[in-house]
Amino acid sequence: MAKRPRKPNSTTAGGRLAGGSAVRPAAGLRIIGGSFRGRHLHYSGDLRTRPMKDRLREAIFNLIGPAIRGKHALDLFAGTGALGLESLSRGADRATMIEQHNPTADIIRQNIAELGVKDRANVIVGNTFLWWRMEQKKAEPFSPPQPWVVFCSPPYAFYVERPDEMLELIAGLMRAMPQGSIFVVEADERFDFQQLPKPQAWDVREYSPAVVGIYCKE
């Protein structure tokens, strides 16, 4: 895709940190499209686990469109798990969600169970950076047979405080993912998308304060 910056609009987004407390259904956290459209998701209410706003999530899935169908969704910093579950709702074959905070991972599992997708979704409890490093050392690393759709929506501060780790993670997954895969990166204006591998191949759009880049491996 060619890089096509858009003017900022009123859409807001939040990076998602590991965290969680008492579980409650979140009135504003729901599946916004597909077979589970309108279903509400549980969310701890902890501000450190701030879910992506509906409007930004909808914009991202509109950009991906029907290409989500049949893919394996990989949500690297899962938080609420909304991106992985939205992917399943819209036709993804499977979803793997990585979340390092155990109580938050339990909430994701609860949402998976209530949506009836336990046979299609997997939660890995662990640090995303360490998980990927360990996977690369395995004789049989993470490698779903179908094309992937990778969602990289960490706390925005990671791009400033851990830039080398972020770029290493993104570059490694770009190399590993099969042809036909899609990579979605969410950051804010502090991150220069020109630092990414193949910078001219990313479709970069602004949804202030979020900036989203989408790459298709063709």
One Martini backbone bead per residue (centre of mass of N, CA, C, O) as a GRO file, in nm:
protein
  218
    1MET     BB    1   0.098   0.035   0.019
    2ALA     BB    2   0.050   0.355   0.014
    3LYS     BB    3   0.121   0.653   0.148
    4ARG     BB    4  -0.182   0.807   0.321
    5PRO     BB    5  -0.232   1.069   0.472
    6ARG     BB    6  -0.448   1.195   0.721
    7LYS     BB    7  -0.653   1.381   0.869
    8PRO     BB    8  -0.750   1.457   1.157
    9ASN     BB    9  -0.978   1.336   1.391
   10SER     BB   10  -1.199   1.254   1.665
   11THR     BB   11  -1.054   1.009   1.712
   12THR     BB   12  -0.981   0.782   1.974
   13ALA     BB   13  -0.707   0.641   2.170
   14GLY     BB   14  -0.567   0.354   2.351
   15GLY     BB   15  -0.339   0.224   2.516
   16ARG     BB   16  -0.246  -0.109   2.642
   17LEU     BB   17  -0.229  -0.219   2.963
   18ALA     BB   18  -0.147  -0.407   3.209
   19GLY     BB   19  -0.451  -0.488   3.386
   20GLY     BB   20  -0.668  -0.518   3.683
   21SER     BB   21  -0.979  -0.594   3.840
   22ALA     BB   22  -1.283  -0.574   3.860
   23VAL     BB   23  -1.533  -0.724   3.698
   24ARG     BB   24  -1.707  -0.570   3.416
   25PRO     BB   25  -1.938  -0.459   3.220
   26ALA     BB   26  -1.889  -0.264   2.931
   27ALA     BB   27  -2.083  -0.041   2.774
   28GLY     BB   28  -1.840   0.055   2.559
   29LEU     BB   29  -1.771  -0.261   2.519
   30ARG     BB   30  -1.775  -0.391   2.187
   31ILE     BB   31  -1.893  -0.542   1.917
   32ILE     BB   32  -1.906  -0.381   1.579
   33GLY     BB   33  -1.885  -0.656   1.399
   34GLY     BB   34  -2.052  -0.909   1.271
   35SER     BB   35  -2.168  -1.193   1.438
   36PHE     BB   36  -2.113  -1.016   1.732
   37ARG     BB   37  -2.275  -0.778   1.711
   38GLY     BB   38  -2.320  -0.600   2.027
   39ARG     BB   39  -2.141  -0.748   2.208
   40HIS     BB   40  -2.038  -0.756   2.526
   41LEU     BB   41  -1.751  -0.677   2.722
   42HIS     BB   42  -1.530  -0.742   2.949
   43TYR     BB   43  -1.398  -0.508   3.204
   44SER     BB   44  -1.212  -0.388   3.467
   45GLY     BB   45  -1.162  -0.048   3.459
   46ASP     BB   46  -0.876  -0.010   3.424
   47LEU     BB   47  -0.690   0.253   3.298
   48ARG     BB   48  -0.440   0.073   3.204
   49THR     BB   49  -0.681  -0.083   3.027
   50ARG     BB   50  -0.731   0.088   2.761
   51PRO     BB   51  -0.945   0.075   2.521
   52MET     BB   52  -1.020   0.088   2.214
   53LYS     BB   53  -1.199   0.272   2.028
   54ASP     BB   54  -1.454   0.213   1.823
   55ARG     BB   55  -1.378   0.403   1.585
   56LEU     BB   56  -1.096   0.291   1.539
   57ARG     BB   57  -1.165  -0.004   1.503
   58GLU     BB   58  -1.351   0.042   1.262
   59ALA     BB   59  -1.141   0.171   1.075
   60ILE     BB   60  -0.948  -0.069   1.060
   61PHE     BB   61  -1.158  -0.283   0.952
   62ASN     BB   62  -1.226  -0.121   0.697
   63LEU     BB   63  -0.939  -0.142   0.574
   64ILE     BB   64  -0.926  -0.453   0.567
   65GLY     BB   65  -1.182  -0.603   0.550
   66PRO     BB   66  -1.225  -0.917   0.395
   67ALA     BB   67  -0.919  -1.003   0.458
   68ILE     BB   68  -0.978  -1.139   0.743
   69ARG     BB   69  -1.062  -1.389   0.618
   70GLY     BB   70  -0.900  -1.685   0.737
   71LYS     BB   71  -0.729  -1.569   0.951
   72HIS     BB   72  -0.466  -1.513   1.191
   73ALA     BB   73  -0.495  -1.361   1.489
   74LEU     BB   74  -0.253  -1.122   1.639
   75ASP     BB   75  -0.240  -1.007   1.975
   76LEU     BB   76   0.022  -0.862   2.140
   77PHE     BB   77  -0.155  -0.640   2.329
   78ALA     BB   78  -0.451  -0.728   2.437
   79GLY     BB   79  -0.593  -0.680   2.702
   80THR     BB   80  -0.923  -0.718   2.623
   81GLY     BB   81  -0.935  -0.865   2.320
   82ALA     BB   82  -1.097  -0.705   2.097
   83LEU     BB   83  -0.937  -0.759   1.834
   84GLY     BB   84  -0.957  -1.067   1.827
   85LEU     BB   85  -1.272  -1.084   1.852
   86GLU     BB   86  -1.337  -0.911   1.607
   87SER     BB   87  -1.204  -1.099   1.404
   88LEU     BB   88  -1.391  -1.340   1.450
   89SER     BB   89  -1.655  -1.192   1.379
   90ARG     BB   90  -1.524  -1.122   1.071
   91GLY     BB   91  -1.370  -1.425   0.988
   92ALA     BB   92  -1.163  -1.537   1.143
   93ASP     BB   93  -1.027  -1.840   1.226
   94ARG     BB   94  -0.817  -1.722   1.442
   95ALA     BB   95  -0.687  -1.646   1.788
   96THR     BB   96  -0.406  -1.469   1.938
   97MET     BB   97  -0.345  -1.369   2.283
   98ILE     BB   98  -0.129  -1.132   2.450
   99GLU     BB   99  -0.092  -1.140   2.816
  100GLN     BB  100   0.075  -1.058   3.125
  101HIS     BB  101  -0.192  -1.032   3.294
  102ASN     BB  102  -0.372  -1.256   3.457
  103PRO     BB  103  -0.651  -1.118   3.515
  104THR     BB  104  -0.684  -1.019   3.221
  105ALA     BB  105  -0.671  -1.297   3.087
  106ASP     BB  106  -0.929  -1.400   3.230
  107ILE     BB  107  -1.120  -1.203   3.086
  108ILE     BB  108  -1.071  -1.304   2.805
  109ARG     BB  109  -1.170  -1.592   2.862
  110GLN     BB  110  -1.456  -1.507   2.932
  111ASN     BB  111  -1.524  -1.387   2.655
  112ILE     BB  112  -1.474  -1.642   2.494
  113ALA     BB  113  -1.687  -1.818   2.633
  114GLU     BB  114  -1.941  -1.629   2.581
  115LEU     BB  115  -1.893  -1.651   2.256
  116GLY     BB  116  -1.803  -1.952   2.173
  117VAL     BB  117  -1.449  -1.958   2.101
  118LYS     BB  118  -1.251  -2.179   2.232
  119ASP     BB  119  -1.169  -2.328   1.948
  120ARG     BB  120  -1.036  -2.024   1.826
  121ALA     BB  121  -0.893  -1.940   2.102
  122ASN     BB  122  -0.588  -1.786   2.247
  123VAL     BB  123  -0.406  -1.751   2.559
  124ILE     BB  124  -0.109  -1.572   2.635
  125VAL     BB  125   0.098  -1.561   2.916
  126GLY     BB  126   0.298  -1.271   2.857
  127ASN     BB  127   0.567  -1.126   2.728
  128THR     BB  128   0.596  -1.027   2.413
  129PHE     BB  129   0.902  -1.009   2.375
  130LEU     BB  130   0.973  -1.285   2.503
  131TRP     BB  131   0.794  -1.462   2.334
  132TRP     BB  132   0.936  -1.409   2.059
  133ARG     BB  133   1.220  -1.498   2.137
  134MET     BB  134   1.139  -1.789   2.211
  135GLU     BB  135   1.012  -1.875   1.941
  136GLN     BB  136   1.283  -1.848   1.770
  137LYS     BB  137   1.418  -2.102   1.941
  138LYS     BB  138   1.235  -2.297   1.829
  139ALA     BB  139   1.175  -2.564   1.631
  140GLU     BB  140   0.848  -2.474   1.658
  141PRO     BB  141   0.729  -2.201   1.587
  142PHE     BB  142   0.519  -1.964   1.543
  143SER     BB  143   0.305  -2.096   1.257
  144PRO     BB  144   0.060  -2.040   1.093
  145PRO     BB  145  -0.065  -2.147   0.787
  146GLN     BB  146  -0.211  -1.900   0.765
  147PRO     BB  147  -0.263  -1.598   0.733
  148TRP     BB  148  -0.206  -1.295   0.894
  149VAL     BB  149  -0.316  -1.070   1.166
  150VAL     BB  150  -0.140  -0.801   1.306
  151PHE     BB  151  -0.155  -0.653   1.636
  152CYS     BB  152   0.004  -0.334   1.732
  153SER     BB  153  -0.114  -0.210   2.062
  154PRO     BB  154   0.051  -0.041   2.261
  155PRO     BB  155   0.185   0.150   2.458
  156TYR     BB  156   0.305   0.442   2.346
  157ALA     BB  157   0.569   0.455   2.525
  158PHE     BB  158   0.727   0.222   2.390
  159TYR     BB  159   0.836   0.395   2.143
  160VAL     BB  160   1.023   0.561   2.350
  161GLU     BB  161   1.138   0.346   2.574
  162ARG     BB  162   1.133   0.076   2.342
  163PRO     BB  163   1.235   0.094   2.034
  164ASP     BB  164   1.408  -0.157   1.973
  165GLU     BB  165   1.200  -0.371   2.056
  166MET     BB  166   0.976  -0.287   1.863
  167LEU     BB  167   1.136  -0.319   1.594
  168GLU     BB  168   1.215  -0.613   1.636
  169LEU     BB  169   0.931  -0.728   1.652
  170ILE     BB  170   0.820  -0.629   1.380
  171ALA     BB  171   1.041  -0.742   1.192
  172GLY     BB  172   1.016  -1.041   1.273
  173LEU     BB  173   0.714  -1.076   1.192
  174MET     BB  174   0.742  -0.991   0.897
  175ARG     BB  175   0.924  -1.230   0.820
  176ALA     BB  176   0.735  -1.472   0.929
  177MET     BB  177   0.502  -1.403   0.774
  178PRO     BB  178   0.300  -1.478   0.540
  179GLN     BB  179   0.172  -1.456   0.261
  180GLY     BB  180  -0.106  -1.227   0.294
  181SER     BB  181  -0.041  -1.058   0.524
  182ILE     BB  182  -0.117  -0.843   0.811
  183PHE     BB  183  -0.014  -0.519   0.946
  184VAL     BB  184  -0.087  -0.350   1.262
  185VAL     BB  185  -0.006  -0.015   1.366
  186GLU     BB  186  -0.015   0.155   1.683
  187ALA     BB  187   0.022   0.503   1.755
  188ASP     BB  188   0.180   0.811   1.771
  189GLU     BB  189   0.336   1.111   1.685
  190ARG     BB  190   0.620   1.010   1.805
  191PHE     BB  191   0.615   0.810   1.573
  192ASP     BB  192   0.822   0.697   1.306
  193PHE     BB  193   0.729   0.515   1.026
  194GLN     BB  194   1.015   0.525   0.878
  195GLN     BB  195   1.146   0.297   1.072
  196LEU     BB  196   1.020   0.090   0.922
  197PRO     BB  197   0.999  -0.159   0.735
  198LYS     BB  198   0.915  -0.064   0.442
  199PRO     BB  199   0.787   0.238   0.456
  200GLN     BB  200   0.636   0.267   0.166
  201ALA     BB  201   0.423   0.014   0.235
  202TRP     BB  202   0.268   0.200   0.425
  203ASP     BB  203  -0.051   0.277   0.552
  204VAL     BB  204  -0.092   0.605   0.673
  205ARG     BB  205  -0.303   0.713   0.951
  206GLU     BB  206  -0.502   0.966   1.109
  207TYR     BB  207  -0.640   0.949   1.468
  208SER     BB  208  -0.658   1.154   1.685
  209PRO     BB  209  -0.380   1.047   1.853
  210ALA     BB  210  -0.366   0.840   1.638
  211VAL     BB  211  -0.153   0.610   1.449
  212VAL     BB  212  -0.189   0.418   1.144
  213GLY     BB  213  -0.044   0.111   1.016
  214ILE     BB  214  -0.049  -0.070   0.694
  215TYR     BB  215   0.059  -0.405   0.601
  216CYS     BB  216   0.122  -0.595   0.301
  217LYS     BB  217   0.212  -0.927   0.220
  218GLU     BB  218   0.291  -0.996  -0.132
   0.00000   0.00000   0.00000
